[in-house]
Amino acid sequence: MTRQGIAENLERVQARIADAAARAGRNPADVCLVAVSKTHGMDAIQAAYAAGVRHFGENRVAEAAGKVAAARERLSGDVMWHMVGHIQSRKAADAAPLFEWVHSIDRPKIARRLDGSLGEIGRTVNGLIEVNLSGEESKYGFDLSRWPEEPSPFEALCKAIDGLRDLAALRLVGVMTMAPYVEDPEVVRPIFRRMRALREALQERYPQEPWPHLSMGMSGDYEVAVEEGATMVRVGTAIFGRREG
Ligand SMILES: *Cc1c(COP(=O)(O)O)cnc(C)c1O
């Protein structure tokens, strides 16, 4: 993808987010576009930066480490890095200095590990709890596939959250999901609606703590996600083109 191509793609994605927000009576400024740059090199990241992107997403700690270091050298300091992929427990310490946001808090253990590592280096990070609403086995996250038909998965999630209330450096501020890949994004609209209901249920359960963020929507379905209330969309292919491998 050329620099020009990335700039054009970005403009199209931003326009579609604005249109989707308008259809839902929302302010497009309330939707953070995270450009998922995984597998793409620094040239692509610099092109997106030049076109105005400030939030980048990565899904592997080791790959992100190189890019974060390069960006700190080559770009001015206003870039925010978002971890969107599963983090192995033994990689928590490596992840701690890299990201401002971690969307993939998919089990209590990683929350604790990250919080401990963040505390050691004196950083605070925003965390989103990853949930699996579709029941697809390939997906990480707390299993809420039977919710809301059954209350027990929500109770199990709250129990996990209760066990994490003493975290000091990892601030839990929302929920994230990956919808199944489908041709027609209308098919996953009910999943995004359930995410919004989940955020409301959490807000009701924990009225003292804000749960403002809904991270949902990727290249194939971000417009529907914005219509249904996404505050963060994670878009890779529609900005950077196809990934290799
Ligand atoms: C790769 C990835 C994305 C972006 O996917 P695209 O379909 O390329 O937009 C979003 N979220 C997560 C968790 C990812 O791993």
The ligand as a Tripos MOL2 file, in Angstrom:
@<TRIPOS>MOLECULE
LIG
   15    15     1     0     0
SMALL
NO_CHARGES

@<TRIPOS>ATOM
      1 C1         -6.3230   -7.8000   13.5160 C.3       1 LIG1
      2 C2         -7.3040   -7.3350   14.5140 C.ar      1 LIG1
      3 C3         -8.1780   -6.2790   14.2130 C.ar      1 LIG1
      4 C4         -8.2400   -5.6030   12.8530 C.3       1 LIG1
      5 O1         -8.7960   -6.4800   11.9060 O.3       1 LIG1
      6 P1         -9.1800   -5.9950   10.4380 P.3       1 LIG1
      7 O2        -10.2310   -6.9450    9.9970 O.co2     1 LIG1
      8 O3         -7.9370   -6.0690    9.6270 O.co2     1 LIG1
      9 O4         -9.6970   -4.6140   10.5270 O.co2     1 LIG1
     10 C5         -9.0380   -5.8480   15.2160 C.ar      1 LIG1
     11 N1         -9.0470   -6.4230   16.4380 N.ar      1 LIG1
     12 C6         -8.2280   -7.4310   16.7530 C.ar      1 LIG1
     13 C7         -8.3030   -8.0130   18.1130 C.3       1 LIG1
     14 C8         -7.3410   -7.9200   15.8120 C.ar      1 LIG1
     15 O5         -6.5300   -8.9460   16.1350 O.3       1 LIG1
@<TRIPOS>BOND
     1     1     2 1
     2     2     3 ar
     3     2    14 ar
     4     3     4 1
     5     3    10 ar
     6     4     5 1
     7     5     6 1
     8     6     7 2
     9     6     8 1
    10     6     9 1
    11    10    11 ar
    12    11    12 ar
    13    12    13 1
    14    12    14 ar
    15    14    15 1
@<TRIPOS>SUBSTRUCTURE
     1 LIG1         1 GROUP 0 **** ****
